[in-house]
Amino acid sequence: MAKIDLTKYGITGTTEVIYNPSYDELFREETKPGLTGYDKGVVTDMGAVNVMTGVYTGRSPKDKFFVMDDTTRDTIWWTSDEYKNDNKPVTEKTWKALKELAGKELSNKKLYVVDTFCGANENTRLKIRFIMEVAWQAHFVKNMFIRPTDAELEVYGEPDFVVLNASKAKVENYKELGLNSETAVVFNLTEKMQVIINTWYGGEMKKGMFSYMNYLLPLKGIASMHCSANTNEKGETAIFFGLSGTGKTTLSTDPKRQLIGDDEHGWDDDGVFNFEGGCYAKVINLSKENEPDIWNAIRRNALLENVTVDPATGKIDFADKSVTENTRVSYPIYHIENIVKPVSKAPAAKKVIFLSADAFGVLP
């Protein structure tokens, strides 16, 4: 493909671009000798690599902001005293400073550029470009988003949205910029860009694009849903709504039914379709007996987060929650045997199930 010009994103002096790396390349990069800290991946006895995400072992909604401008002023339900939510505004001036900070952090380095699709339907899918300096973060988005074929990459063109992941930077003047902390997850829907600063957690990239789909699809008359989905040979689709940890991944990964996806879907005139190309499962207290399909999905090319691994043997202690209860694994959807092929979509749902197995027993 033609050389990617990163200067248009404020990134200069790039020493090397690793474009849409293969799984073998990512394995070498994230486990190579000399890596330290949160860059370092550790190979487990199941074949999957484990990484640690630092202070943030989950998303940071208090640090999520949208630029308020002519595009968003009347199209986002902004937080207010009457209705508090995570849609907090920042100025264009703050955005400019954050984009410059992210560009500076990513300049003069070897970078990973991963071009993906978000959305299984060709007529509504988005071309999303991720740019980062950490190998395992490239691995994460390769797992979680739809992977273009070589032929599709040849004609990929310009992306519809760009994510700059500058997890090693910090917003030291955050108070002056009207932010919550040194961490920032900020969207500019006019420039169609997201910057991530000072959090290594992979889920910020995944849920960031879900936020964007939540914004775009309803404007087109399409439902955007936080749910899992499966179907059968008769096309009898079921969707499972629920908060994080209520069982969406576990219940939709049913050996007797075909998995459409485990977390993010759209519903249009043709039916239900997956946004993603992978699954992101909780693994706290995981066992082969209780969740065999997820257990068997944890192999080479899966990516574990924040689990405890014996340094001598590589054995995983799935019961250990000393780092976090939100231990996770991402894997490409084809690690599950019984899935909808070749495209993760199915007819309109016949069953809609609400899950309430959360800490408070409240329906989402």
N, C-alpha and C positions, 0 to 999 in steps of 0.2 A: 504494500500500500504506500501511498505518498506520505512523506514525512509530516508528522503532526506539528503544527505551529502552536506552541504553548504560550508564546508571548502575548497572544490576544487575551489570555486569562491572567496576565500580570506575572507570569513565571518566566524568568530569564536564566541564561547560562546553564541550561540543562546538560548534564554530562552524558546521560544515556536514557533512552526511553525503552522500557520493556513493554511492548504493546500486546495486549491480550495473551498473556503468557499461558502456556500449557500447564496442566496439573503437575507434570514432572518438573518443569521449570520452577513453579511456585514451591514445591517441596524442597528443592535444592536451596532456593533463596531464603526460605523461612527457617531452615535448619542448619545453614552453613556455619562452620566454625567461626568464632569471633563475635557472633551476635550476643548482645547483652540486654538486660532489662526486658522491657515489654516487646522489643523487636524479636526476641528469641522464641522459637517454637521447639517443643519437646516431643519426640516421637514416643507414642504409647505402645503397649503390647497388643493393642487392637489394630495398629497400623495407622490410625489417625494421629494428627499432630494436635497438641494442646498448647494454647497460648494464654497469657494472663493479660487482663485489660486494665490493671491498675486501680486507681481510686474509684473509677466508674465501672461497676459491674452490671449496670442497667442504664437505661436512657436517663437524661437529665431534663425533664420538662420545664423546670424553672429557668433553664438557659436557652429555651427555644423562642425565637423571635421571627417576625416577618417585617420586611420593609413596608411602611405605609406610604403609598404613592397613588397616582391616578389609576393604576391597575387594580389595586387592592382596597382602596379606601371604602368602596361600597360593595365589595364582593367577599369580604371575610367577616365572620362574626367575631368581632374583637372582644377581648376580655373587658369586663366592666364591673363596677361594684355590685350591680344587680345579678350579673351572670359571669362568674369568674371561670375562665378557661385558660388554655395554654397559648392562645393567639394574641401574643403581646407585640405591640408595635415598636419599631425602631426607625430612626430617620435615615434618609439617604446619605447624610454625612457620616453616620455611624457605619453604615454598610461600606462606604468607600474605605474607611479606616480598617475594617475587618478584612476586606478583600485584599487590601495592600499587605496586611500582616500575613495572611495565608500565602499570598504570592511570594513574599519575602522568605517565608519558612520553606517553601517548596523550590526556591531558586537555587541554582548551582549544585544540583544533586542528581543522582540517578532516580528516576521516577517510574512508577507503574501506571499505565493508562489502560483502562479496561472499558471497552465499548459493549454495551448490553442493550437488551430490550426490557421494558416493563409493560406487561400486558400481553396475554396470549392471542388476542384478536388483532389481526394485522391492521384493520381499519382504525383502531383506537390506540394501538400500542405506541409507546414513546421510546425514542432512542436516548439512552442515558449514558453519559461518559463520566467515569470516575477517575480522579487523578490523586495519587497518594505516594508517599515515600516508604511505606511499610509493606513488606511482601505479604504478610498474612492478611492484611486488610484487602489486598487485591484478591487473595484466595477467597475471602468471605463473599465479596460481591460476585465472583465467578460462580460460587455455589448458589447464591440466593437469587440472582436475576437470570433472565432468559439468555442463554448463550447463542449468539448469532453463528450461523454456519460460515465457513470460509467464503462461500459465494455471497452471502449477505454482507459480510464485512467489506468485500470488494466494492459494493455499491452503497455502503453505509452513509457516506456523506457527512454533513454536519449534524451534531447531536441536537436533540430537542431540549436537553437540560444537562447541566454540568455540575458535578460535585467536586469541590476541592477539600480534601481531607488533610488538614494541617494539625494533626493530633499532638505534635510535639511543641506547638506554639502556645503562648499564654497571652491573654488580654490583660496586660498589667494596668492599663488605665480604664478598666471596665466601668468604674463609677462615673467617670467623665463622659463615657459613651452611653450611659443610661442602661447598662446591662446588670445582670444579677451577680456575676462572679467572673473569674478569669477564664471561664469556659463559655463558649458561644456556639450555638447551632442556629444559623440564621439563613433565611431564604429571601431572595430577591426575585419575585415572580415576573417582573418586567425584564430583567436580564436573564431570567430562567437559569438561576444558579443558586447553589447552597454552599456555604462554608462551614466546616466543622473544625473547631479549635479547642485544644486542651482536653479532649476526651478520646480515649482509644477504643471505646466500646463499639463493636461492629454494627450493633443494632441501630445506631444513629443513622447510618446510611440506608438501611432497609426501611425503617419507619419514616425517614425523611421523604423517600419517594412515595410511600403510602400517603403521607400528608399532601403531596402534590397531586396524586390521583384523586384524593378526597376533594380537592379544590376543583380540578378540571372536569371530572366525569359528570358530576351533577349538573354542571352548566350545559352538558350535552344530553341531559335526560337519561343518564346511566347511573345506576346505584353503585356506590363504592362501599364495600362491606368488610368489616373486621370479623372474618369468620373462616372456618375451614369448610371443605366441601368434598363429597364423594358421590358416586353414582353406581349403577349396576348395568348389566347387559341390556336391560329394558329401557335404559335412559331415565330411571327413577332417581332423580337427584335429591340429595339432602344437604342442607347447610347448617352449620353449628356456630351460633353466636356465643361469645363469652369473653370475659376479661382475660388477661394474661394469667395462665396457671389454672384455668378452669377445665382443661381437658380437650381443647380443640384439636391439637395434633394427635393425641392418643386416640380419641374416639373416631377421627376421620381416617386414621391409618388402620383400616379394617381389612384383614386378609380375604374376607368374603365380598368386598366391594372395591371398586376402582377409585383410587385417590385422584382428586382434581387438584387440590392444594390444601395447605394446612393453616393459612392465616389471612391472606388478603385476596379478595375477589371482586369482580364486577358482575353486574346483572343487567343485560341489555335485552333487546327484542329477540335475540337468538338464544339466550340462555345465560348460564353462569360460566365465567372464565377466570382463570388464575392470573394474578399480576406477576407472579414470581416463577422462578425456575428451580427452586429448592425449598427445603424445609428447615425450620429453626426450632429445635425441640429442647425442652427442659430435660435435664438428665439427673436431677437430684433423686437419689434412691432408685435409679434405673436398674432393672433386672431383666435378664433374658426370658425368665418365666412370665413376667407380667406384661412386658412390651417387646416381644420378639422381633417385630419388624423394625422398630427404632434401634434396638440393640444391633441387629444385623446391618443396619445402615452405617454404623460407626466402623469404618474401615478406611483404607487409604483414600485420600481426597476429601474425606470428612474433616471438619475443623472443630475441635473442642475448645471451650472457653472456660477458664477458671476452675477446672477440676483439679483434684489433688492426685499427683502422679508420683509413684515411688521412683526416685532417681536411679536406683540400682536395677530395678526390673522392668520399669515402664508400666507397672500394673496400676490401674485406676481405682480409686476409692470413691465410688459414686455416692456413698452415704455421707462423705465428709462435706460439711457446709461451713467450714471454718473461714473460707474466703467469702462465700455468698451462697444463698439458697438458689440463686438464679444461675446455676451452672447450665451451660448450653452446648448444643452441637448444631452446626450447619452442615448440610449435605445436599448434593444435587438430587433432584426429585427421583431420578432413575435409580437411586440407591434403594428405593422402595420397589418391590417386585410388581405389585398389582396397581398400576397407574393407568390413567387415561392416556392413550397414544393416538396419533403423534402430537396432538395439541391438547393442552390442559384445559379443556372446556367440555360442557355437557348441556343438555336441555334445561329449561327453567326448573327451579326447585319444586318438588312435590311436598317435601317435608322441611319445616323450619324449626330448629330446635334451639332453645335458649338454655345455656349452662350457667349454673349459679354456685358451683363448688369453690367459691372464693372464701377468703378469710372472714367475710362479713355476712355471707349467705344472702346477698342482695343480687337480684337480677340486673344484668348490665343494661 
